[in-house]
Every structure is written in structure tokens, then in C-alpha cells.
Amino acid sequence: MRVLICGAGIAGLTLAWWLRRAGAEVTVVEKATGPRSDGYMIDFFGSGYDVAERMGILDALGEVAADITELTYADRHGRRSGGLCYASFTAMLDGRVLSLMRGDLEATLRSALDDGTEIRYGTSVSAVRDVPGGVDVELTDGDVRRADVLVGADGIHSVVRRLVFGPEEGFLHPLGYHTASYLFDDAELAEEVGRRFLLVGVPGRQAGLYPTRSGALAASLVHASAATGPPARPRAEVLAAYRGLGPMIDRVLAHCPEDPYYDRVAQIRMPGWSKGRVTLLGDAAHAVSLMAGQGSSMAMGGAYTLATELLGAGVEAALDRYERRMRPFALDKQRSGRNTAEWMVPHRAWRITVRNRLFGLAELPGGTAVMGRGLKRLGSSVVTAAK
Ligand SMILES: Cc1cc2nc3c(=O)[nH]c(=O)nc-3n(C[C@H](O)[C@H](O)[C@H](O)COP(=O)(O)OP(=O)(O)OC[C@H]3O[C@@H](n4cnc5c(N)ncnc54)[C@H](O)[C@@H]3O)c2cc1C
């Protein structure tokens, strides 16, 4: 089987691994000119954790896992107003969770691939044509590849989706927030932050700050915005949006690069993920948004599901079964993403107070079990679900 995957992100690399393991011929094309290390920290549990376990890469991921001891909600002056220690969080998920930088997860998946996997950086898809028994994919470097299946694993702004299913606006649903993230070095601030994941929030805005393994600091910012397009100058937008969150966040802003990762917080909702021999995977098909906290995990769960189906039967039947297995999970995470948004970055001060206090419940007797039930539901896994 010849499979062309567009996008060497979390979904694309996971799919490549599973298909190569079964002997498929796999080419991955990636728009970026080389591996990318940027991105934010993810709490990695549920489907993604289960898939990683089956790939035998949990130890490698453990080695690159972030060493965070506490999630701390702080006010503008850095005073603690609530939080949760990571040991409680881990206990809620029976230890089956890792805190990972997105770039470290991607790098670990890439190194798990065998030498026979072709990854062409700096290349994308420019046209797609159905031909009898296959699909012809024209690449941006002028090459034309015939494949049995084309998989669009090219993220929320997927080009495969645009070429085959239509313009992005038909499928992208903004949740009313924008997000930015970047890494920077500041030894003095790093000392102050320690091993905490610090969150400073006021209505409609939340700035997160945490250490990475390399000693750098990471900023993770979310603010309410009705703007439907990305700003022309992301740095200027970041500086304007997060001003007034106190001296610590002012210092974080001073490190903002010209081109931080910046995007609208949005979901992709589509009536169907496949057309003929073309299918979508991960964020391209069903982005759940950072509010659901399950994007990478769902990308890996989807890749595993698609691979197992493709290796079993004819392409169109396989694509149909992949979607039938995966869609209920995607819809469920999207629903929880919409429901939790107002609690993750509240528009009202009272909600911030209530949320911060609720986190303290985890430290009370029985609290871990109660909160753990909610988390486990959020992390319900396509891998362990019955077919
Ligand atoms: C560099 C980076 C940083 C991110 N940081 C954040 C963050 O801070 N917060 C957040 O909520 N989400 C972030 N995300 C999105 C998050 O990683 C995804 O929600 C999640 O991992 C789902 O995985 P995915 O493989 O479906 O998509 P992604 O991880 O987005 O991977 C898609 C891949 O496709 C590539 N690609 C895109 N367009 C094309 C194209 N036209 N042709 C070929 N390749 C293409 C991308 O470069 C990327 O490698 C980031 C994604 C990237 C790529």
C-alpha cells in the first residue's frame, strides 16, 4: 500500500510509524523546512498515552517529560490564589499521564520512525486528482505522486481539506479566544517560577508561565477576542492584549518574539472526513481546541485507528470504519472543549474565584477521586474502546 501523508506533525508521524511497521510505502510531505520545536506543554493522557504505550515509546517520552510540581493560580502580584499539586493530578489518572512539550513529543515520534520513511520538508500538496484505483497528488516541488490513499494530517489550516472539501471558513468555528506561545531565556525569572506552572488570570485573559527541561521558560497566553482573522503583527497584539497583568507578566511580554506561535482558538467541524481515497486526520479533521486539552492525544488516537483500519481491508471501507470509530470521541472532546472554555479563561471575576477554589478540593479527602472521574472521562480512549 502506498500512502502519502501531508503534515509531519503529531498525527502524521504517528500514522507513518504504524503504517511502516506493517510494511506500507509511506511518504510524508511537510510544509516547514525542518523539524519544529515550538509549541506549548500538553498534559498527555487518554488515547495518545495508550498509543504511545503500544508503540513502546513511553520510556523515551518519560525522559523528555517536563518536571512540573504544581499548577498555581496567582494574582497580578504573584500571590497564590489556588492550585493543584501535580502528584494529585497524576494520581487522578492512575499515573497514566505525562507533561510534554509539543516539540518533544514530535521529536520522539520522529526518532521512532525507521529509515525507510521518506519525509520531504519544505514541500506541500498543490493539487489532487482521482484516477482509477488511486489518487494523483501534485506536490509544490512539481513532483506528482500516485498513492492508494492521501491523508491530510496538516493541522487546523489544512491545505488538503481546502483542496478536496472546500474553503476553511466552511468548517472552522472560532471559540472566541486567541492564543500565543513562545519560549525564552530569563534566568532570574526562571528562579522565581521554580517548577511551577503559573497562571495569572483576569476576566477574558490568562497568561501562563512554566519552565522547560532545557532551563528556558515557556509562555502560554489565551485571551478573548472576537477578531475572526489573525492579526497582521502578532507581537503587537500580544503586547496590547496582556498589558496590566502585573510585573511578572510584563517581564514575560518583554521577551515576546516577532513571530510567536499565534492562532485563533477554534474547532474544525465537518460532516464527513473522507472523499474517495482522500481522508483527514487529527486537527485537519476535528480540531478540538486547546480548551479541550486533547488535540495531540486525539491526533495519535486517530492515527492508530486509521492505520489499523487501512491495513485490514479495501481503502473506502477502511476510511468509513475509521470515521465511525473515531467520530464519537472527537465530538465528545469538542463538546467538553466548548463547555470548559468559560472555566479555563473566564469572562467574569467570580468564575475565576470559584475555579481557583475548586482546584483546592483535590487536596481534600476524596477530592482526588471525584476530580479524577471527570478527568478520566475527558481522557476516554479510542484505543481501549470496543470496535
Ligand atoms: C509548531 C506548532 C506549534 C503549536 N503550538 C500550539 C500551541 O501553542 N497551542 C495549541 O493549542 N496548539 C498548538 N499547536 C497545535 C497542536 O499541536 C495540535 O492541536 C495537535 O498536536 C494535533 O496534531 P496534528 O498533527 O493534527 O496537527 P499539528 O500538530 O498542527 O501538525 C500539523 C503539521 O502539518 C504541517 N502543515 C501545515 N500546513 C501544511 C501544508 N500546507 N503542507 C504540508 N504540511 C503542512 C505543520 O507544519 C505541522 O507539522 C501547534 C502546532 C504546531 C505545528
The ligand as an SDF file (V2000), in Angstrom:
LIG
                    3D

 53 58  0  0  0  0  0  0  0  0999 V2000
    4.7110   24.3820   15.6270 C   0  0  0  0  0  0  0  0  0  0  0  0
    3.3580   24.1340   16.2630 C   0  0  0  0  0  0  0  0  0  0  0  0
    3.0820   24.7200   17.4940 C   0  0  0  0  0  0  0  0  0  0  0  0
    1.8380   24.5100   18.0780 C   0  0  0  0  0  0  0  0  0  0  0  0
    1.5960   25.1200   19.2700 N   0  0  0  0  0  0  0  0  0  0  0  0
    0.3500   25.0540   19.7700 C   0  0  0  0  0  0  0  0  0  0  0  0
    0.0160   25.8220   20.9230 C   0  0  0  0  0  0  0  0  0  0  0  0
    0.8390   26.5490   21.4850 O   0  0  0  0  0  0  0  0  0  0  0  0
   -1.2630   25.7200   21.3950 N   0  0  0  0  0  0  0  0  0  0  0  0
   -2.1940   24.9310   20.7680 C   0  0  0  0  0  0  0  0  0  0  0  0
   -3.3310   24.8600   21.2070 O   0  0  0  0  0  0  0  0  0  0  0  0
   -1.9000   24.1790   19.7070 N   0  0  0  0  0  0  0  0  0  0  0  0
   -0.6640   24.2320   19.1660 C   0  0  0  0  0  0  0  0  0  0  0  0
   -0.3820   23.5280   18.0510 N   0  0  0  0  0  0  0  0  0  0  0  0
   -1.4020   22.5970   17.5310 C   0  0  0  0  0  0  0  0  0  0  0  0
   -1.3050   21.2130   18.1990 C   0  0  0  0  0  0  0  0  0  0  0  0
   -0.0110   20.7320   18.0300 O   0  0  0  0  0  0  0  0  0  0  0  0
   -2.3210   20.2790   17.5530 C   0  0  0  0  0  0  0  0  0  0  0  0
   -3.6040   20.6320   18.0330 O   0  0  0  0  0  0  0  0  0  0  0  0
   -2.1940   18.8150   17.8710 C   0  0  0  0  0  0  0  0  0  0  0  0
   -0.8810   18.4140   18.0410 O   0  0  0  0  0  0  0  0  0  0  0  0
   -2.8710   17.9890   16.7650 C   0  0  0  0  0  0  0  0  0  0  0  0
   -1.9100   17.4130   15.9250 O   0  0  0  0  0  0  0  0  0  0  0  0
   -1.9530   17.4080   14.3520 P   0  0  0  0  0  0  0  0  0  0  0  0
   -0.8260   16.5320   13.9340 O   0  0  0  0  0  0  0  0  0  0  0  0
   -3.3130   17.1120   13.8580 O   0  0  0  0  0  0  0  0  0  0  0  0
   -1.6460   18.8960   13.9320 O   0  0  0  0  0  0  0  0  0  0  0  0
   -0.2940   19.7140   14.0950 P   0  0  0  0  0  0  0  0  0  0  0  0
    0.4380   19.3010   15.3060 O   0  0  0  0  0  0  0  0  0  0  0  0
   -0.6820   21.1290   13.9360 O   0  0  0  0  0  0  0  0  0  0  0  0
    0.6040   19.2620   12.8460 O   0  0  0  0  0  0  0  0  0  0  0  0
    0.3010   19.6000   11.5020 C   0  0  0  0  0  0  0  0  0  0  0  0
    1.5710   19.5120   10.6820 C   0  0  0  0  0  0  0  0  0  0  0  0
    1.2500   19.8090    9.3280 O   0  0  0  0  0  0  0  0  0  0  0  0
    2.1460   20.7830    8.8390 C   0  0  0  0  0  0  0  0  0  0  0  0
    1.4570   21.5450    7.8040 N   0  0  0  0  0  0  0  0  0  0  0  0
    0.5850   22.5600    7.9510 C   0  0  0  0  0  0  0  0  0  0  0  0
    0.1620   23.0050    6.7580 N   0  0  0  0  0  0  0  0  0  0  0  0
    0.7910   22.2410    5.8290 C   0  0  0  0  0  0  0  0  0  0  0  0
    0.7650   22.2150    4.4330 C   0  0  0  0  0  0  0  0  0  0  0  0
    0.0340   23.0900    3.7240 N   0  0  0  0  0  0  0  0  0  0  0  0
    1.5220   21.2960    3.7850 N   0  0  0  0  0  0  0  0  0  0  0  0
    2.3140   20.4170    4.4810 C   0  0  0  0  0  0  0  0  0  0  0  0
    2.3710   20.4090    5.8200 N   0  0  0  0  0  0  0  0  0  0  0  0
    1.6160   21.2980    6.4930 C   0  0  0  0  0  0  0  0  0  0  0  0
    2.5050   21.6100   10.0600 C   0  0  0  0  0  0  0  0  0  0  0  0
    3.7130   22.3200    9.8740 O   0  0  0  0  0  0  0  0  0  0  0  0
    2.6290   20.5230   11.1120 C   0  0  0  0  0  0  0  0  0  0  0  0
    3.8830   19.9180   11.1150 O   0  0  0  0  0  0  0  0  0  0  0  0
    0.8400   23.7010   17.4350 C   0  0  0  0  0  0  0  0  0  0  0  0
    1.1350   23.1130   16.2010 C   0  0  0  0  0  0  0  0  0  0  0  0
    2.3700   23.3280   15.6010 C   0  0  0  0  0  0  0  0  0  0  0  0
    2.6620   22.7250   14.2400 C   0  0  0  0  0  0  0  0  0  0  0  0
  1  2  1  0
  2  3  1  0
  2 52  2  0
  3  4  2  0
  4  5  1  0
  4 50  1  0
  5  6  2  0
  6  7  1  0
  6 13  1  0
  7  8  2  0
  7  9  1  0
  9 10  1  0
 10 11  2  0
 10 12  1  0
 12 13  2  0
 13 14  1  0
 14 15  1  0
 14 50  1  0
 15 16  1  0
 16 17  1  0
 16 18  1  0
 18 19  1  0
 18 20  1  0
 20 21  1  0
 20 22  1  0
 22 23  1  0
 23 24  1  0
 24 25  2  0
 24 26  1  0
 24 27  1  0
 27 28  1  0
 28 29  2  0
 28 30  1  0
 28 31  1  0
 31 32  1  0
 32 33  1  0
 33 34  1  0
 33 48  1  0
 34 35  1  0
 35 36  1  0
 35 46  1  0
 36 37  1  0
 36 45  1  0
 37 38  2  0
 38 39  1  0
 39 40  1  0
 39 45  2  0
 40 41  1  0
 40 42  2  0
 42 43  1  0
 43 44  2  0
 44 45  1  0
 46 47  1  0
 46 48  1  0
 48 49  1  0
 50 51  2  0
 51 52  1  0
 52 53  1  0
M  END
$$$$
